[in-house]
Amino acid sequence: MYRHVLPELFVNEDHLMSYLEIFRLALSNLRANLMRTILTMIIITLGITALVGILTSIDGIIYSMNKNFSSLGANSFSIERKFKNLRGQRRGVKRMEAPVISYEQARKFKKVFENKALVSVSYAASSSGLIKYLDRKTNPTIQIRGVDENYFTISGLDLAEGRFFSMQELEYGLDKVILGSDLVKTLFDGKDADAIAKTVSINDQKYEVVGVLKSKGASINEGADKRVLITLESSRIDFGKKDPDFDIIVASPTTEVTESLISEAIGEMRVIRALRSYETNDFEMTTSDGLISFLKENTTKIRAATIAIALLTLLGAAIGLMNIMLVSVTERTREIGIAKALGATRKNILDLFMTEAMLICQIGGLIGILVGIPIGNLVTLWLGGDFLIPWAWIILGFVVCTLVGVFSGIYPARKASALDPVESLRFE
């Protein structure tokens, strides 16, 4: 294997040419044992594919959830009544509910706060809605929500067909409805235009369809495309409860003023709910960016587990590569003796075997990265996100491959470089 290149390789004083020849000879040696090389590369490729693919998928999931939660507005926060868990002596944990946020309180807050930020008041009218059109009907588990004029803007909703509610419809509580895309599939065979101006029945109450929402796709909110929106006034009339609880969402103009707006909102709500100075808040603020931070913190453990699993796979590949390199040293003992007899130094032999190990790892890693990126992005696209190029995980993949190459190649290379030339030439 060495007979054609060894004289030029090890006698040449030009170190650059020497390294180039070492690289060329390493490629030649890998081609000479092609099947062995390919099998080793496959193990490396699978490990890097798992590493890059899963981490890219996680990034895609976070991106998709961020996009979905951002439908509440990047700078928004919601106001909800507070729930407390109280531990009893006999009956275990009890859940104490604060008084509901009434319609009057929500409207008063909106009026006071409307000059500072965009405020939306909505009402979860029912979680067991049954929607019918002619002989077709949905499952009786549809979420029905009454909304005001600001809900669409703050929630980032877009229409596939039709329009939003007019101010007159909102003011007088006319029986108009906007359907999610999944409901249109069930009731109108997915034909958005056919749904407009049709009359559907919601729990036996007639509503005219004025709009169809664009699909949100697969998301953390499984009912995103099964929502039914009606006017806030009609929800109070048709789905009134004894103590209805209204939701308030506030969208601040910029991120910088969000914290100050939250402080002001707390003060206003305390006044509106007539809390005394020594009483704690019976409501709470929830920010959309807080949800994202929570999700990111929890996915850190998933990332760590993914990296650990991929590293275990690569550790097996590294041990396999080391074993193959040791076998190669034994098979090429006589050739190593010839190389040393012609002037090769220990460093030349060390560089040659290390180059072979690094080439196997880097080529396998490159293939793994090229395969892992599209696999990971399939999940991202399925979740409705955009194509991601995970530069951090690409760099991690190359770093891991380098470490595997060094780990698996250093011992066989040192063993090869330490062979005695005289004993090597006698080796049969």
Helices and strands as residue ranges (DSSP letters): H 6-11, H 15-32, H 34-69, G 70-72, E 76-81, E 83-87, E 93-97, H 103-113, E 118-129, E 131-133, E 136-137, E 142-147, H 151-155, E 159-162, H 167-172, E 176-179, H 181-188, H 192-195, E 199-202, E 205-213, G 224-226, E 228-231, H 232-238, E 246-251, G 255-257, H 258-272, E 283-287, H 288-331, H 333-341, H 346-382, H 391-417, H 421-426
